[in-house]
Amino acid sequence: MNDCMSSYEKLKKFKIDSMDLKINIIAALVAAGRASEVQAAMKALKVDLTTRALRDTRSFELAYNSACSLIENKKYSEAKEQLDLAKRIGKEELMVEDYGEADIEYELAPVSAQLAYVQQLQGQSQEAMQTYVNMINGQSADLSSLAVATTNLISIKGTKDTADSLKKLDRLIGTTTAPNQLHLVENLDYKLSPWQKEALYSARVLLLLHANKTEQAHELVRGLLGMFPDSVFPVLLQAAVHVKEKKIHKAEDVLSQYAEKRPENSKGLLLALAQIAANANHFQLAADSLSRIPDIQHMPATVATLVALKERLGDSNAAASVLDSAINWWKNSMTEDNKLDILTREAAAFKLSHGRDEEACLLYEELVKSHGSIEALAGLVMTSARTNLEKACGRAPRHEGRCSRGSEEAKGKEEEAEA
């Protein structure tokens, strides 16, 4: 497919103003897994995507391929508009050519499959699933659309009806005697994009694991590693097979080695490694893996996980440092969705429970100044009572008696403890 694109690039130099050439260039980009380049290419080719222009040129394929690029860029609403347009114009074109309803449905199956996929991405799983089921059971689609519908249906169903899902996929996968070689039936290898093929094979690996067919899963993963050397997903699947076999150290080694070789492409792998290691009580490896992902260090979920891991390792100082670093990051952040108050509360509670009263007191002071909540004020009074009784009473002017009694009680308990 990349060779095809090279040929089109040479033709573009001759500045041939052909709609067929433009359609083929855009389609080749999508098929080559380069859908992210489509919008720029259409702009350079001066492609007009208005309804009138598409009708005049009778090219619903342009709207379809434009939608594919929009999906890759996560512009789902715009993609749906383009797909609806493609379906409407395509139907008009085919009716002019005297196509029957069944034939029109067959010809526009790729558009229908992509519309269902957009619904799936937007959380309308039931509607998408119904479209996939109708396409598969009614055989009202070309083989490539059936492959897409089958893969997407399985992604919604998960491991339900594993045997049936494996049968559906087996109809699409060809047999070969060559080791670690994968190919699909008929001409599917040339009709599906690289990521569509990867998704199809990956779905089969996950189903094989659920069916406890680990040897078949291993064989398929070896083929995927050769077919998609730059993708992280086969590496994740390889680790998943090892986990299924309870070979945790092997899974950890696979992920660690890849992360060392490709640090720029390892965020998902490091998250998986952290989870696998934590589940195996390998807390140091789990913490180290999370710490290697710079762009999530300040996020509350990451901070909470790292703090918990450090505590399991008996290193409360390191846990406190994680909280301090995150707070400093949010203090310097200009984002609207600032998490400073959340992390400051958590840090104050942590430090209070670990005997860092002075540090906790300072954090509660900051919360009272910025937020003024009753919870923050209560925390400030509590920590002040431990560190500075006069300050604690000063923080609760309407409750001087209670503060004094509370301070005396606290002091009495401390004396009893010392005794």
URURUR-V857798 format. One record per backbone hydrogen bond with DSSP energy under -1.0 kcal/mol. CO is the residue of the C=O (numbers start at 0). NH is the residue of the N-H. If there is no record, write none. Layout:
co=CO nh=NH
co=CO nh=NH
This chain:
co=0 nh=4
co=1 nh=5
co=2 nh=6
co=3 nh=7
co=4 nh=8
co=5 nh=9
co=6 nh=10
co=7 nh=11
co=10 nh=13
co=11 nh=14
co=15 nh=17
co=17 nh=21
co=18 nh=22
co=19 nh=23
co=20 nh=24
co=21 nh=25
co=22 nh=26
co=23 nh=27
co=24 nh=28
co=25 nh=29
co=26 nh=30
co=27 nh=31
co=28 nh=33
co=29 nh=32
co=33 nh=36
co=34 nh=37
co=36 nh=40
co=37 nh=41
co=38 nh=42
co=39 nh=43
co=40 nh=44
co=41 nh=46
co=49 nh=53
co=50 nh=54
co=51 nh=55
co=52 nh=56
co=53 nh=58
co=58 nh=61
co=59 nh=63
co=60 nh=64
co=61 nh=65
co=62 nh=66
co=63 nh=67
co=64 nh=68
co=65 nh=69
co=66 nh=70
co=67 nh=71
co=68 nh=72
co=69 nh=74
co=70 nh=73
co=74 nh=78
co=75 nh=79
co=76 nh=80
co=77 nh=81
co=78 nh=82
co=79 nh=83
co=80 nh=84
co=81 nh=85
co=82 nh=86
co=83 nh=87
co=84 nh=88
co=85 nh=89
co=86 nh=90
co=87 nh=91
co=88 nh=92
co=89 nh=93
co=90 nh=94
co=91 nh=95
co=92 nh=96
co=93 nh=98
co=94 nh=97
co=99 nh=103
co=100 nh=104
co=101 nh=105
co=102 nh=106
co=103 nh=107
co=105 nh=108
co=107 nh=111
co=108 nh=112
co=109 nh=113
co=110 nh=114
co=111 nh=115
co=112 nh=116
co=113 nh=117
co=114 nh=118
co=115 nh=119
co=116 nh=120
co=117 nh=121
co=118 nh=123
co=119 nh=122
co=122 nh=124
co=123 nh=127
co=124 nh=128
co=125 nh=129
co=126 nh=130
co=127 nh=131
co=128 nh=132
co=129 nh=133
co=130 nh=134
co=131 nh=135
co=132 nh=136
co=133 nh=137
co=141 nh=145
co=142 nh=146
co=143 nh=147
co=144 nh=148
co=145 nh=149
co=146 nh=150
co=147 nh=151
co=148 nh=152
co=149 nh=153
co=150 nh=154
co=151 nh=155
co=152 nh=156
co=153 nh=157
co=156 nh=159
co=160 nh=164
co=161 nh=165
co=162 nh=166
co=163 nh=167
co=164 nh=168
co=165 nh=169
co=166 nh=170
co=168 nh=171
co=171 nh=184
co=177 nh=180
co=182 nh=173
co=184 nh=187
co=186 nh=189
co=187 nh=191
co=192 nh=196
co=193 nh=197
co=194 nh=198
co=195 nh=199
co=196 nh=200
co=197 nh=201
co=198 nh=202
co=199 nh=203
co=200 nh=204
co=201 nh=205
co=202 nh=206
co=203 nh=207
co=204 nh=208
co=205 nh=209
co=206 nh=210
co=207 nh=212
co=208 nh=211
co=212 nh=216
co=213 nh=217
co=214 nh=218
co=215 nh=219
co=216 nh=220
co=217 nh=221
co=218 nh=222
co=219 nh=223
co=220 nh=224
co=221 nh=225
co=222 nh=226
co=223 nh=227
co=227 nh=230
co=231 nh=235
co=232 nh=236
co=233 nh=237
co=234 nh=238
co=235 nh=239
co=236 nh=240
co=237 nh=241
co=238 nh=242
co=239 nh=243
co=240 nh=244
co=241 nh=246
co=242 nh=245
co=246 nh=250
co=247 nh=251
co=248 nh=252
co=249 nh=253
co=250 nh=254
co=251 nh=255
co=252 nh=256
co=253 nh=257
co=254 nh=258
co=255 nh=259
co=256 nh=260
co=257 nh=261
co=261 nh=264
co=262 nh=265
co=265 nh=269
co=266 nh=270
co=267 nh=271
co=268 nh=272
co=269 nh=273
co=270 nh=274
co=271 nh=275
co=272 nh=276
co=273 nh=277
co=274 nh=278
co=275 nh=279
co=276 nh=281
co=277 nh=280
co=280 nh=282
co=281 nh=285
co=282 nh=286
co=283 nh=287
co=284 nh=288
co=285 nh=289
co=286 nh=290
co=289 nh=292
co=292 nh=295
co=293 nh=296
co=295 nh=298
co=298 nh=302
co=299 nh=303
co=300 nh=304
co=301 nh=305
co=302 nh=306
co=303 nh=307
co=304 nh=308
co=305 nh=309
co=306 nh=310
co=307 nh=311
co=308 nh=312
co=309 nh=314
co=310 nh=313
co=314 nh=318
co=315 nh=319
co=316 nh=320
co=317 nh=321
co=318 nh=322
co=319 nh=323
co=320 nh=324
co=321 nh=325
co=322 nh=326
co=323 nh=327
co=324 nh=328
co=325 nh=329
co=326 nh=330
co=327 nh=331
co=335 nh=337
co=338 nh=342
co=339 nh=343
co=340 nh=344
co=341 nh=345
co=342 nh=346
co=343 nh=347
co=344 nh=348
co=345 nh=349
co=346 nh=350
co=347 nh=351
co=348 nh=352
co=350 nh=355
co=351 nh=354
co=354 nh=356
co=355 nh=359
co=356 nh=360
co=357 nh=361
co=358 nh=362
co=359 nh=363
co=360 nh=364
co=361 nh=365
co=362 nh=366
co=363 nh=367
co=364 nh=368
co=365 nh=369
co=366 nh=370
co=366 nh=371
co=372 nh=376
co=373 nh=377
co=374 nh=378
co=375 nh=379
co=376 nh=380
co=377 nh=381
co=378 nh=382
co=379 nh=383
co=380 nh=384
co=381 nh=385
co=382 nh=386
co=383 nh=387
co=387 nh=391
co=388 nh=392
co=389 nh=393
co=390 nh=394
co=392 nh=395
co=395 nh=398
co=398 nh=402
co=399 nh=403
co=400 nh=404
co=401 nh=405
co=402 nh=406
co=403 nh=407
co=404 nh=408
co=405 nh=409
co=406 nh=410
co=407 nh=411
co=408 nh=412
co=409 nh=413
co=410 nh=414
co=411 nh=415
co=412 nh=416
co=413 nh=417
co=414 nh=418
